């Protein structure tokens, strides 16, 4: 794990392939079997053998680093160097790295808590405790807490509020202590002391769903979907697992039959008030795209059934009023890439601070690029240009006009996702990535700290 200092407030995770290595136990070549292959053929076979062993050559982890709210410090999992195999606290301004405890101490404490030896723990996620005085992580199906000081690992009960930060069914408000809980077909909102503020139960084919990042930045409002599948076509499913077959039906939107309907609701945590937001007209696929930085608007995306039209609407949470912002249409093809459906539709739009408008991703010129719109939905300018795709708007500087993106702008490496700085005024991109690979970016809350963390998958 390295910390090159640059004038940015971002964490960059680079996934790079292992270099070509001579492996003692690589699969035998044709020469070893008595054949004498052409030198070029043998070189290709050797390269193929190294790529076959690629997964065994990877080091470090893909655990995302977590910034503290002060924007100057972050916690990450390190597997390299003399302090490898433990959680680290990094001071981004100074580059100072402090292990929360040694790797040996971590393994010893985990072994004692799990009742069996732990020699090489692997982690996949980490969260900050609600009070930001420690971190929470999971291993062997158990949840553990570790303070930023003291070096003591504790086993957390499943109902512990800190343990719930890693649960995919629990959503802790950024401020105020409210907790949204996804329940079977329904949801509930609990106060900081555990009292139930709101509770809704679902019905068959009419259930509640909490989206990703549902809370407004101030923790005042919660966005919740209600999915109505009652009019959707029912497909029979036959269960042959027993001697007597059992037939059930499940909703499936076939061509020519109605789509599911998703209605957005906004919950005010302090009062428990639930406001239904009138849906847009027509049959659409709907996504929640997050909140603007001030928390005064919830953003929604609506894709037409034929995928040729995409609309952005903004909802005022207190009144429940929805306004149409902009529309992207492409009658001859499709309006957007399918990778957003996997990687998160929030990447489609970025709301600027102070009501300055939105950054919008579009492939209208043949390549995916970033476009600037004002708050009313008027196109201002195209910000990035060229024969390459921009994959994501990573961050926008709170002051000035700096724009940070992931793009494949290197013509010699079209499959790499590299880190660039652009401008809200438009113009050329400046490469910030050092090295090659597929980079992941985690911006600090303030986007002002001078640090980039590079985690590589390379040779062990």
C-alpha positions in Angstrom: 0.0 0.0 0.0 1.5 3.3 -1.0 0.6 7.0 -0.4 2.0 9.3 -3.1 0.9 12.8 -2.2 -0.8 14.9 -4.8 -3.2 17.9 -4.6 -6.4 15.8 -4.5 -8.8 14.5 -1.9 -9.4 11.1 -3.3 -8.5 7.4 -2.7 -7.5 5.6 -5.8 -7.5 1.8 -5.9 -5.7 0.4 -9.0 -6.3 -3.1 -10.1 -3.3 -4.1 -12.2 -2.3 -7.4 -13.7 0.7 -9.3 -12.4 3.9 -8.9 -14.3 5.3 -11.7 -16.4 7.1 -14.0 -14.0 9.0 -17.3 -14.3 7.1 -19.8 -12.2 8.9 -22.9 -10.9 5.7 -24.9 -10.9 4.2 -23.6 -14.2 2.5 -26.1 -16.5 5.1 -28.0 -18.6 5.9 -26.7 -22.0 5.8 -28.7 -25.2 9.6 -29.0 -25.0 9.2 -30.9 -21.7 7.1 -33.5 -23.5 9.7 -34.1 -26.2 8.3 -31.8 -28.8 10.2 -28.9 -30.2 7.8 -26.0 -30.7 8.5 -22.9 -32.7 9.9 -20.2 -30.4 7.0 -17.8 -31.1 4.5 -20.6 -30.3 6.4 -21.5 -27.1 6.3 -17.8 -26.0 2.6 -17.7 -26.4 2.2 -21.0 -24.4 4.4 -19.6 -21.6 2.3 -16.4 -21.5 -0.9 -18.5 -21.4 0.5 -20.5 -18.5 1.3 -17.4 -16.6 -2.2 -16.0 -17.1 -3.6 -19.4 -15.9 -1.8 -18.8 -12.6 -2.9 -15.2 -12.5 -5.2 -15.5 -9.5 -2.5 -17.0 -7.4 -0.2 -14.0 -8.1 -2.6 -11.4 -6.7 -1.8 -9.6 -3.5 -3.5 -7.1 -1.3 -7.3 -6.8 -1.1 -10.3 -5.0 -2.5 -11.6 -3.8 0.9 -12.7 -0.2 0.2 -11.0 2.4 2.4 -13.2 4.4 4.7 -12.8 8.2 5.2 -13.6 9.8 8.5 -15.9 12.7 8.3 -13.1 15.2 9.0 -11.8 14.3 5.5 -8.2 14.1 6.7 -8.0 10.5 7.9 -9.0 7.1 6.5 -8.9 3.5 7.6 -7.8 0.7 5.2 -6.7 -2.9 5.2 -3.0 -3.4 4.4 -1.4 -6.7 3.4 2.0 -5.4 2.4 5.1 -4.2 4.1 6.3 -4.7 7.7 2.9 -3.7 9.1 0.9 -5.9 6.6 -2.0 -8.0 7.7 -3.8 -5.4 9.8 -6.0 -2.3 9.7 -4.2 1.0 9.2 -5.1 4.6 10.0 -3.7 7.0 7.4 -3.3 10.8 7.9 -3.7 11.9 4.3 -2.1 15.3 4.7 1.1 14.0 6.2 1.2 10.5 4.8 1.7 9.0 8.2 0.5 5.4 8.6 -0.5 4.0 12.0 -1.5 0.4 12.5 -4.5 0.0 14.8 -2.7 -3.0 16.1 -0.1 -5.4 14.8 -1.0 -8.2 12.4 0.0 -10.7 15.1 -2.2 -9.1 17.7 -5.1 -9.0 15.3 -4.7 -12.7 14.5 -4.3 -13.7 18.2 -7.4 -11.8 19.2 -9.5 -13.1 16.3 -8.4 -16.6 17.1 -9.4 -16.3 20.8 -12.8 -14.8 19.9 -13.6 -17.4 17.2 -12.2 -20.3 19.2 -9.9 -21.5 16.3 -6.7 -20.5 14.7 -6.8 -17.5 12.3 -3.7 -17.3 10.2 -4.5 -15.2 7.1 -7.8 -13.3 7.6 -9.4 -12.0 4.4 -11.9 -9.2 4.6 -14.3 -7.8 2.0 -15.9 -4.8 3.7 -15.4 -2.4 6.5 -17.6 0.3 8.0 -17.0 3.1 10.5 -18.7 2.8 13.8 -21.6 5.3 14.2 -19.5 7.4 16.6 -16.4 7.1 14.3 -14.3 6.0 17.2 -13.7 2.6 15.6 -14.4 0.3 12.7 -16.6 -2.7 12.1 -15.8 -5.7 10.0 -16.9 -9.3 9.5 -15.0 -12.7 9.5 -16.4 -16.2 9.6 -20.0 -14.8 9.7 -19.2 -12.9 12.9 -19.0 -9.1 13.3 -16.2 -7.5 15.1 -15.4 -4.0 16.4 -11.9 -2.4 16.6 -11.2 1.0 18.1 -9.1 3.6 16.4 -7.0 3.5 19.6 -6.4 0.9 22.2 -5.9 -2.1 19.8 -8.7 -4.2 21.2 -11.0 -6.4 19.1 -14.5 -7.1 20.4 -17.2 -9.5 19.2 -20.4 -7.6 18.5 -23.9 -9.1 18.9 -26.0 -9.0 15.7 -28.3 -6.4 17.1 -25.6 -4.0 18.1 -26.0 -0.7 16.3 -22.4 -0.6 15.2 -22.8 -4.2 13.8 -25.8 -3.1 11.8 -23.7 -0.7 9.7 -22.5 -3.7 7.7 -26.0 -5.1 7.2 -27.5 -4.8 3.7 -30.9 -4.4 5.3 -30.1 -1.6 7.7 -29.4 2.0 6.8 -28.1 4.4 9.4 -28.8 8.1 8.9 -25.7 10.3 8.3 -26.8 12.4 11.2 -29.4 12.2 14.0 -29.0 8.5 14.7 -32.2 7.3 12.9 -32.1 3.8 11.5 -34.1 2.5 8.6 -34.7 -1.3 8.6 -35.7 -3.4 5.6 -38.2 -6.1 6.7 -39.9 -8.8 4.8 -42.0 -6.9 2.4 -42.0 -3.8 4.6 -39.7 -1.4 6.5 -39.4 0.5 9.7 -37.6 3.7 10.9 -36.2 3.6 14.4 -35.0 6.6 16.4 -31.6 6.7 18.0 -33.0 5.2 21.3 -34.7 2.4 19.4 -38.3 3.7 19.4 -40.3 3.0 16.2 -41.0 6.2 14.3 -42.5 4.6 11.2 -43.5 1.1 10.2 -45.1 -0.2 7.0 -45.9 -3.8 6.1 -46.1 -5.2 2.6 -48.6 -7.3 0.8 -48.3 -9.9 -1.8 -46.9 -8.2 -5.0 -47.1 -4.8 -3.2 -44.0 -4.4 -1.1 -41.7 -1.7 0.2 -38.0 -1.4 -0.8 -35.3 0.8 0.6 -32.8 1.8 -2.2 -29.0 2.3 -1.8 -28.0 5.6 -0.1 -31.6 6.4 0.8 -30.9 9.1 3.5 -30.6 12.8 2.7 -27.2 14.2 3.8 -28.7 15.8 6.9 -30.5 12.6 7.9 -33.8 14.3 7.8 -35.5 12.4 5.0 -35.5 8.8 3.8 -36.4 7.7 0.3 -38.4 4.4 0.0 -39.9 2.6 -3.0 -43.2 0.8 -3.1 -43.2 -1.8 -5.8 -46.6 -2.7 -7.3 -46.5 -6.0 -9.2 -50.2 -6.8 -9.0 -50.9 -6.1 -12.7 -47.7 -8.0 -13.9 -48.2 -11.2 -15.9 -48.0 -14.4 -13.7 -45.8 -17.2 -15.0 -46.4 -20.8 -13.7 -43.5 -22.5 -11.9 -43.7 -26.3 -11.4 -41.9 -27.8 -8.3 -40.8 -31.4 -9.0 -38.9 -31.9 -5.8 -41.7 -34.1 -4.3 -43.8 -36.9 -5.7 -46.7 -34.6 -6.0 -45.9 -31.7 -8.2 -46.7 -28.2 -6.9 -47.6 -25.3 -9.2 -47.0 -21.7 -8.1 -47.0 -18.5 -10.1 -44.5 -15.6 -10.0 -44.8 -12.2 -11.6 -42.8 -11.8 -14.9 -43.2 -8.8 -17.3 -43.4 -10.4 -20.7 -43.4 -8.4 -23.9 -46.9 -6.8 -24.3 -47.8 -7.2 -20.7 -47.7 -4.5 -18.0 -44.5 -3.5 -16.2 -44.1 -3.3 -12.5 -44.9 0.1 -11.1 -42.6 1.8 -8.5 -43.9 4.6 -6.4 -41.4 6.8 -4.5 -42.3 7.7 -0.9 -40.3 10.2 1.3 -40.2 9.6 5.1 -39.5 12.5 7.5 -37.7 10.8 10.4 -38.5 13.4 13.0 -42.2 13.4 12.5 -42.8 10.0 11.0 -44.7 11.6 8.1 -44.7 9.5 4.9 -45.3 11.4 1.6 -46.3 9.6 -1.6 -44.7 11.1 -4.7 -46.9 11.0 -7.8 -45.3 8.7 -10.4 -44.4 9.9 -13.9 -46.7 9.1 -16.8 -46.2 6.0 -18.9 -44.5 2.7 -18.4 -41.0 3.3 -17.2 -38.2 1.6 -15.3 -37.4 3.8 -12.3 -34.3 4.3 -10.2 -33.4 6.4 -7.2 -30.2 8.4 -8.1 -29.5 9.9 -4.7 -29.8 13.4 -3.2 -28.3 16.8 -4.1 -25.5 17.9 -1.7 -27.9 20.1 0.3 -30.5 17.4 0.7 -33.2 19.6 -0.8 -33.9 17.4 -3.8 -34.2 13.7 -4.3 -33.2 12.7 -7.8 -34.9 9.9 -9.9 -34.3 8.4 -13.3 -37.0 7.0 -15.5 -36.1 4.8 -18.5 -38.8 4.2 -21.1 -39.7 0.6 -21.8 -37.9 0.6 -25.2 -34.8 2.1 -23.5 -34.7 5.0 -26.0 -35.7 7.8 -23.5 -34.2 8.6 -20.1 -35.7 11.3 -17.9 -34.3 13.0 -14.8 -36.8 14.3 -12.2 -36.2 16.1 -8.9 -38.5 15.7 -5.9 -38.8 18.3 -3.1 -39.0 16.0 -0.1 -41.0 18.3 2.3 -43.8 19.0 -0.2 -43.6 15.9 -2.4 -43.6 18.0 -5.5 -41.8 16.5 -8.5 -40.4 18.6 -11.3 -39.0 17.4 -14.7 -35.4 18.4 -15.2 -34.2 17.0 -18.5 -34.7 14.3 -21.1 -32.2 12.3 -23.1 -33.6 10.6 -26.3 -32.0 8.4 -28.9 -34.7 6.9 -31.2 -32.2 5.1 -33.5 -30.4 3.2 -30.7 -30.5 3.1 -26.9 -30.1 5.9 -24.5 -27.5 4.5 -22.1 -25.1 1.7 -21.3 -26.2 -1.4 -19.5 -23.2 -1.2 -17.2 -25.0 1.5 -15.2 -27.6 -1.1 -14.3 -24.9 -3.1 -12.6 -22.6 -0.4 -11.3 -25.3 1.9 -10.1 -27.6 4.4 -11.9 -26.4 7.1 -9.6 -23.4 7.4 -11.9 -25.7 8.8 -14.6 -26.2 12.2 -12.8 -24.2 14.3 -10.4 -25.8 17.2 -8.6 -23.6 20.3 -8.2 -23.5 22.3 -4.9 -25.4 25.5 -4.5 -28.0 24.7 -7.0 -25.6 25.2 -9.9 -27.1 22.3 -11.9 -26.2 18.8 -12.9 -23.5 16.8 -14.6 -25.1 14.3 -17.0 -23.5 11.3 -18.8 -24.4 10.8 -22.4 -23.3 8.9 -25.5 -24.9 11.3 -27.9 -21.7 12.0 -29.9 -20.8 8.3 -30.1 -18.7 8.2 -26.9 -19.9 8.5 -23.3 -19.0 12.0 -22.1 -20.0 14.5 -19.4 -22.4 17.3 -20.1 -23.3 20.3 -17.9 -26.9 21.4 -17.4 -28.3 24.2 -15.3 -30.9 23.6 -12.6 -33.8 24.1 -15.0 -32.4 21.4 -17.4 -30.9 23.7 -20.0 -27.8 22.3 -21.7 -24.8 24.5 -20.9 -21.8 22.7 -22.5 -20.1 19.4 -23.2 -17.3 19.1 -20.7 -15.3 16.1 -22.0 -14.6 15.2 -25.6 -12.6 12.7 -27.6 -12.7 9.1 -29.0 -12.8 7.5 -25.6 -15.4 6.8 -23.0 -15.8 8.5 -19.6 -16.9 5.8 -17.1 -17.8 7.9 -14.1 -17.7 11.4 -12.5 -15.8 10.7 -9.4 -16.0 14.1 -7.7 -16.2 17.8 -8.2 -14.0 20.2 -6.2 -16.0 22.3 -3.7 -14.2 25.4 -4.8 -13.0 26.2 -8.3 -13.9 24.3 -11.4 -11.9 21.0 -11.0 -13.7 17.9 -12.2 -12.4 14.4 -11.5 -13.4 11.4 -13.7 -12.5 7.8 -14.6 -12.0 7.4 -18.3 -10.2 5.3 -20.9 -8.6 8.3 -22.5 -5.2 6.6 -23.3 -5.4 5.4 -26.9 -2.7 2.8 -26.2 -4.7 1.3 -23.3 -8.4 1.4 -24.3 -9.5 -1.1 -21.6 -7.9 0.6 -18.7 -9.9 2.9 -16.4 -7.6 5.7 -15.4 -8.0 8.8 -13.2 -8.2 12.3 -14.8 -8.8 15.9 -13.9 -11.0 18.0 -16.1 -12.8 21.3 -15.8 -16.4 22.5 -15.5 -15.5 24.9 -18.2 -14.6 22.1 -20.6 -11.3 21.4 -22.2 -8.7 18.5 -22.2 -8.3 16.0 -19.5 -5.1 15.8 -17.4 -4.1 12.3 -16.4 -3.5 11.8 -12.7 -3.1 8.0 -12.5 0.4 6.7 -12.1 0.7 3.2 -13.6 -1.7 1.2 -15.6 -4.8 -0.9 -14.7 -8.4 -0.5 -13.6 -8.5 2.2 -10.9 -11.2 2.7 -8.3 -11.6 6.1 -6.6 -12.9 6.8 -3.1 -13.2 10.6 -2.6 -12.8 12.1 0.8 -15.9 13.8 2.2 -14.4 17.2 1.6 -12.5 16.4 -1.7 -9.7 18.5 -0.5 -7.2 16.3 1.3 -3.8 15.7 -0.5 -3.7 12.0 -0.8 -4.1 9.1 -3.2 -4.0 5.6 -2.0 -3.0 3.0 -4.6 -3.7 -0.6 -3.9 -2.3 -3.0 -6.5 -3.1 -6.5 -7.5 0.3 -7.7 -8.5 2.9 -10.4 -8.0 3.3 -11.8 -4.5 
